[in-house]
């Protein structure tokens, strides 16, 4: 399994509009490509010198090949929409992560 992580710092002037667009349109469109099985959006709890609010969205995919297919078939279109709507009021960087292991806490009952 792989995670495609997209971290974005968004200016306060468009924050609410961007957040609504992400939750109601962009993330569902990413999932509708059929290349990701799960998406988790988190707020990064750090104050940036440049201001704004930073979010991380992690999209889970089954293989690096599927992620490469996303880049070839869908990425440009989905990225262009964000640029058209929000111009230069955000900064984004992307990271590919390979899941090595997962561990879960077990509840201990006394």
Long-range contacts (C-beta under 8 A, 24 or more apart in sequence): 1-60, 1-61, 1-62, 1-98, 1-99, 2-60, 2-61, 2-62, 2-63, 2-64, 2-66, 2-67, 2-96, 2-97, 2-98, 2-99, 3-58, 3-59, 3-60, 3-61, 3-96, 3-97, 3-98, 3-99, 4-36, 4-58, 4-59, 4-61, 4-67, 4-70, 4-94, 4-95, 4-96, 4-97, 5-56, 5-57, 5-58, 5-59, 5-94, 5-95, 5-96, 5-97, 6-56, 6-57, 6-59, 6-92, 6-93, 6-94, 7-44, 7-54, 7-55, 7-56, 7-57, 7-92, 7-93, 7-94, 7-95, 8-54, 8-55, 8-56, 8-57, 8-90, 8-91, 8-92, 9-48, 9-50, 9-52, 9-53, 9-54, 9-90, 9-91, 9-92, 10-52, 10-53, 10-54, 10-55, 10-86, 10-89, 10-90, 11-51, 11-52, 11-89, 11-90, 12-51, 12-52, 12-53, 13-89, 14-86, 14-89, 14-90, 15-52, 15-53, 17-86, 18-86, 18-89, 18-90, 19-55, 21-85, 22-55, 22-57, 26-78, 26-81, 26-82, 27-57, 29-78, 30-59, 30-74, 30-78, 31-59, 33-70, 33-73, 33-74, 35-61, 35-66, 35-67, 35-69, 35-70, 35-74, 36-60, 36-61, 36-70, 37-61, 37-62, 50-91, 52-90, 58-97, 64-96, 64-98, 67-96
